[in-house]
Amino acid sequence: MNKRNSLTLIVLLLIAGAFLFALTRSAPSETDNDRLPQPALTEEPLVIAITPSVESSGPCAYTWAYHDLPEVSAEFEAAVKALLPDASAHASAFGEDCVSADGRAVSFSAMETDFYVVISVTDLNDNEALGNLIAQVLPALDHFAIGSVPGPKDGFIEFTFRAGEDQRVVRVPLPLGREFREKGVSGAELIGAIEQP
């Protein structure tokens, strides 16, 4: 092999190596993957497009992202307030932003919709009362099933109970919440089942 062919081969190998390095640097870390639900390969995520100011002409890198869902939030908060007038609530989509080389988010692919409820209470250690509040709110999620909200996977509902400046956060995966409802679990038993190690 002559010097010119050798040089061409070396350049091609360097380009391929740089490309592979760039791909691995833009992928989520293993720590993120352990924490995050992963879609099945056969599922197509519902895509919420973010309109860029200038069309992207090149590839993009994917990064984990949350996006507010104003319409879903308004509907969810209305459903929660019908049950607990003093509570507040909102929803957000979790997924991946496709970010162009200049740092602009070109598009967003939702993986799931997550729900958040904030409730003022007098005693953060009253598991019976907190469990009953959770059981009271869970039916509000019936109107927000997969297909009616962004993402192909079930998310979670997170309850933040506040007593003065202190708070207690309880997160319930949506499939688990449905299971508890079907079994009629409430009160301290519900809190215990959610928080079991």
Secondary structure, DSSP 8 states (H G I E B T S, - for coil): --HHHHHHHHHHHHHHHHHHHHHHHHS--HHHHHHS----TT----EE----SS---S-EEEEEEEEE-HHHHHHHHHHHHHH-TT-EEEEEEEEEEEEETTS-EEEEEEEEEEEEEEEE-S-TT-HHHHHHHHHHHGGGGGGS-BTTBSSSEEEEEEEEEEETTEEEEEEEEHHHHHHHHHHT--HHHHHHHHH--
